[in-house]
Amino acid sequence: MFDYVDATAYANDQGSRARKLFAAVVLAALDDAIADDKKYGNGPEVIARWARSRDGREVLSCAGIDPSERCVSGLMEFVKRGVRTSVALSREESERRAAA
């Protein structure tokens, strides 16, 4: 009986780790698009093209994100803001936004 529970818990933990891995890929794609936006000025188009591609949709799905057009527009807005993901996810940035 406990073997079944342990196997289920292990499988769930593996799925959670895989989702986190794909979420890291999404964050890296956002950082690359922000860098492209600062360098070439085409960051939102780059992230939109990636998110609408087959690979992008697959990565977003594996990260637990619905690859809809609403998601694509949200990614584009994030890139337009130009705040790197490491800064946007930091505690200081969230406190600054809450104060504003």
C-alpha positions in Angstrom: 0.0 0.0 0.0 2.7 2.5 1.0 4.6 1.7 -2.2 1.7 3.0 -4.3 1.6 6.2 -2.2 5.3 6.7 -2.5 5.3 6.1 -6.3 2.4 8.5 -6.7 4.2 11.2 -4.6 7.4 10.7 -6.5 5.6 10.9 -9.9 3.9 14.1 -8.8 7.2 15.6 -7.6 8.8 14.7 -11.0 6.0 16.5 -12.8 6.4 19.6 -10.6 10.1 19.7 -11.3 9.5 19.4 -15.0 7.0 22.3 -14.9 9.6 24.4 -13.1 12.2 23.5 -15.7 9.9 24.6 -18.6 9.0 27.8 -16.7 12.7 28.6 -16.5 12.8 28.2 -20.3 9.9 30.7 -20.6 11.7 33.2 -18.4 14.9 32.8 -20.5 12.9 33.5 -23.6 11.5 36.6 -22.0 15.0 37.8 -21.1 16.2 37.2 -24.6 13.3 39.1 -26.1 14.0 42.0 -23.7 17.6 42.0 -24.7 16.6 42.0 -28.4 14.2 44.9 -27.6 17.0 47.0 -26.1 19.4 46.1 -28.9 17.2 46.0 -32.0 13.8 47.3 -30.9 11.9 44.2 -32.0 11.5 42.4 -28.7 7.7 42.1 -28.5 7.6 40.7 -32.1 10.3 38.2 -31.2 8.4 36.9 -28.2 5.1 36.8 -30.0 6.7 34.8 -32.9 8.2 32.4 -30.4 5.0 32.0 -28.4 2.9 31.3 -31.5 5.4 28.8 -32.9 5.0 25.1 -32.3 7.9 24.9 -30.0 6.8 27.9 -28.0 3.3 26.6 -27.6 4.7 23.2 -26.4 7.1 24.9 -23.9 4.3 27.1 -22.6 2.0 24.1 -22.2 4.6 22.1 -20.4 5.2 25.1 -18.1 1.5 25.0 -17.2 0.7 28.2 -19.2 -2.2 28.3 -21.6 -0.7 29.2 -25.0 -3.6 31.4 -25.9 -3.6 34.8 -27.7 -4.2 36.5 -24.3 -1.0 34.9 -23.1 0.9 36.1 -26.1 -0.3 39.7 -25.6 0.7 39.4 -21.9 4.2 38.3 -22.9 4.5 41.1 -25.3 3.4 43.7 -22.7 6.0 42.3 -20.3 8.7 42.6 -22.9 7.6 46.2 -23.7 8.1 47.2 -20.0 11.7 46.1 -20.4 12.2 44.9 -16.8 14.3 41.7 -16.7 12.6 38.7 -15.2 15.1 38.4 -12.3 14.4 42.0 -11.3 10.6 41.6 -11.8 10.5 38.6 -9.6 12.6 40.1 -6.8 11.2 41.1 -3.5 12.3 44.7 -3.9 10.5 45.2 -7.1 7.3 43.8 -5.8 7.5 46.0 -2.7 8.1 49.0 -4.9 5.1 48.2 -7.1 3.0 47.7 -4.0 4.0 51.1 -2.6 3.3 52.9 -5.9 
